[in-house]
């Protein structure tokens, strides 16, 4: 199993949700976050003083998938989140050792379905 964490622009969330739903994936977590990377934010003037706004709003999508779904999921997220501009986001992939469905005690892939 793999954990996919995608940090995307907020305006791309609906497109990503639609494409992930079309893949019939079970389970998705979405969080509103703020962060900074290469984009580094912008400067604003507040009451005549320059203020450095270095945290930018992003959306974090987390999902646990089967190994054989990984490439398709990453491709679809990349394809639908990409604008070609700085700040499109990143995708992080990590291994998941196990999963447990609390209600039934099912483990592994069975806990994902």
N, C-alpha and C positions, 0 to 999 in steps of 0.2 A: 504494500500500500504506500501511497505517496501523499504528502501534504503539500498543497499548492497555496501560496500566499501571493496575491496580486495586489499591487498598489497602483491605483488608476486615478484618472481625472474624474471628479464627481459627475460631470456631464456624460460620461461613458457608461455609467452604471446600468441604465436600462438596456442598452445594447448588449452588454455582457450578460445580464440576467436572462435576456431572451435567448441568446445563443447557448448558454449553459442549460436552460430548460429544454431546448431542442435536443440536446445530447442525452436527456433523460437521466441526469445525475441526481443522486439522492443526497440532499443536504447541502446547505450553503450558509455561511455566516458573513455578514456585512457589518463593517464598523466605519464610522466617520472618524478620521484621524487628522492630525496635523503633523507636518514634518518638513525637513529640508534636505536637499541633495544638491546636485549640480545647479539646479535652477536658482537657488539661494534667495528667493523672495524678491522684494522690491522696496523702494523707499517711498514714504508718504510724508506729507506735511500735516502736522496736527498743532493747531494754535500757533502757527508760525515756526515750529521746530520740526526739523527733519527726524523721522522715526524709521528705523530699519525693521521692516516686517519680514523676518526670515523663516517663518513657518507658514506653509501653504496647505490649504485644505486638500485632502486626498480621501479616497475610499479604499479600505482594505477588505479584500474578499478572501475568505479561507474556505477550502474544501479538501476533503479526504477522498481519494479516488483509488481505483485499482491500477496496478502498474501498466496494464495494457491500454488504459484510457489517457495516459499522460500526454503523449505527443499531440493527440487531437485537441485536448483541453488547452494546452499551452498555445497551439497554433490559433485556435479560435479566439482566445483572449487577446493574443498579440494582434491578430488581424482586426479585431473590433475596437481595441483600445488605442490603436496607433493613429496619431495625427501627423507625425513627422517633426513635431516641435519638441524642444527641450521640455521636460516635465510630463512626458507620456506615462512614466512609471516604470516599475520593475516587477518581475515575477521571481519568487524564490520557491525552490522545490526541496523537500526533505523527505527522508524515509520515515515511515511510521512502523514501529515494531509490532503494535497490536492495537485493537479497538475492542471495546466491550459495550454492548447494549445493556444499560443498567436494568431495564424492565425485565428482560428475559435471560440475561447472562450470556447471550450469544457472543462469540468472539471472532476476530478476524474479519474476512470479507462478509460473512453472514451478518455481522453487526452493522455493516454499511447499507444493506439492502432493506 
